[in-house]
Every structure is written in C-alpha cells, then in structure tokens.
Amino acid sequence: GGEGAAGTADEEQRRALERLKVLQFRVALLLLDLKTQFMALHETPFLHGERPAATVEQRTAVRAVLGNMLRLPLSLPGLRFTRVLYPHFAWSAFAPSSRNASLRVEDLCRRFVHGGALEFEDVVTTAAAPGEDGEEGALTPLTDGPVVVEVDVQPLTVRRLVEAMREAMVDRSLTEPPPPEVADGLVAAPRPGAYVPEEAVLPVLETDRIMGAHWAGFAASGYTADNAFFHAPRGGAGAGAGDAAAAAAATTGRNVLPYVCSDACIVRLLELAGYVGVPAGFYEGVTSGWQLA
C-alpha cells in the first residue's frame, strides 16, 4: 500500500513537471520574440529612403551585426557567428544624434532593459508599382530633404511582460487585430509573433497550488464569479482585441484565457516560468480587481 501511494505521488509529480516544462518552453519563446522585436527596432523605419539599395543593405547588416553582438548578452540561439561583409551599413540610417550610441553593446543592453529612443534620418519616399519587366518603379519624395524619425524602445518591465504574455495567449487564427496605421513611406513597427496556446496554460491553472481552486470556482460559475486571479471576459491592453472578441471567446469557450486572466494570474504564470520574482506572501494580499501599477 505504501509503495503504491509513493508511486502515485511520484507519477503526479512527474506529470506536474511535464506541464510546467511546456509552459516554460512557450514563455521562453515569448522572451525570444521580444528580443527579436528589440533588434528589429534598429532597422531603418523608412520604406525605401533616398537610396532603396542602401536601405535594404542597412536592414541586412543590422540584423547580422546585432545577432553577433547580442548573442551572449541576450542568450540568443545559434552556435556560429555571421560574417558581415559591409558592417558599416548597419550604422548608415541613424541620425548623427543617435549614431555613436546606437549600436554600442553597453548601450544596446541598457536600452533593452531600460528602454530609450533611436533617431533615424533619411528622405521619405514612395515607389511606383513595378513595370511589366519587373523593374522597380520610380521614387517620389514626400519630404523636402532628409527628416528625422524617432523610434521608441519600451523598457522591459513586469507590466510589459504581463501585456506581452496576455497578447501571446490570443489565438490569431480566431482573433486577428487590425493592422496598425502607418504613414506613407514608413514601415510598421515589428509585430509580436509568439503564441502561448491554451493547452500550455490551462493544465497549469488547473493544478497550481495557488490558482487551482480559484480557477475551479471561476470555471464552474461560467466565467462570471470574479476572484483575485480571474475576471469576467473583457478586452483591454495586451489582449489583442476588444470586448466583442472577449464575449465571442466566452460564448464559444475557445481562446478565452487572455480575456479572463487577471494581472495576478499572469504574474504567477511568469513566476512559474522563471521570469518574475515575487516577495513571500505576495498572493495573500492580492484581491479581486488588483492591477499592476
């Protein structure tokens, strides 16, 4: 009897670890996506610029240069460094005010954690449609000479991680947010690409020692009985869509988690994944409606 009970406990622990590893893997991919977005913000925001070939070279060079420089500081995947034939192109699109500090490794690491701003300088242009021979159409300048475009880099705060996690939990095959508005001659900011599916989150919610009972009561109420970790479905910042999508998710029972998980719930998920630390007794003081500052 004792051996059977011990074997059952060991099996339950093994399954719990397996569930947790799935969540940890998905959150690790989310963090990798945030790092990729950060590096993409250093690519020129000008669609064509004054010299389209140089614009393309800048994007190519900055990806390779940052991939090499940040591989160790940001724990990027890959075993081999990329040989960059013309690394000077990586600096070519920055305004003089940003050029010196734009790609220094200490400034890159500080910008990744604390945020900051980058300034790019070029002529805003649009291109005519390619001709029948495939040649690119002629450029039309939209500005009288070069202009400076500032790109903001958000700091890596707990609030940002919570919003990124909530957005990553949205199933894009069911809910796709509208494309962002972009000025003529510029490119859109990099969009999130990570996905944390429901099957990676729900088993953890159901069995976690802190959230399990709260989830059971909330699910039994039909997603109506709010508590510290879950609330009635609603849209909002980071959820990728509004209240209509939240209501649809609640009706179908699909893709509902990003609309019902509170900030405290996502903080707990990030803690379990190893990316957020909380003080002892933190969750005992969390009440329904609590939000990160």
C-alpha angles and dihedrals in degrees: 000000000000093000091049092051091048091049091051091050091050091050092050090050091050091052091047090053091049091052091048093049091055090054092045091051093051093047090048088056089050091055090048088053090052090052091049091050090050092054092045090057087069091063116098113273091211112105096212107346122193092304112032094193091056090047091055091047091051092055092047094046097046092052091053096041094049092043089057097041097046100037093101101029092051097031093239118183121253136080102221131063120230120241108230113206097194107021093165089075088070090069097040100091098050121102114245090254091061102030101089096048099029099093107017108126095231091051092046092054092045091049092049092056104031101026126226142169135280125203123210126188129203144110115284108233141165126209129223118240114279116267127243090271090058094249115144116257123250119278121247115201115225096188133050096246132322121342131192119241118193121213118198120218114204119225118248098250130156088251091057092048091051092051092045091050092049091049092047090055091063113103102229092198087068103030122030118178118224116267115265120257112256128190117241113273095021133092128235120258114262111278125221115265105178121108126198103191125214092246089062094051108033098064089053093049091050096051106029112121092227104037103026098088092042091053093047092054093043094050091046090055092057092253093301107103105083120210137165094286105032137038138182111287115281138148125237146130112345095010092100095229144036139261094288092062090045091053091048091051091051092049095051096034089228126118091002101134099081089055098048104036112100125215089261091055093052092045087055092049091050090047091053089049090054100248103102131046123203130190121254113279093017097132093048088066096048115104134184111291095025113150135183113258 
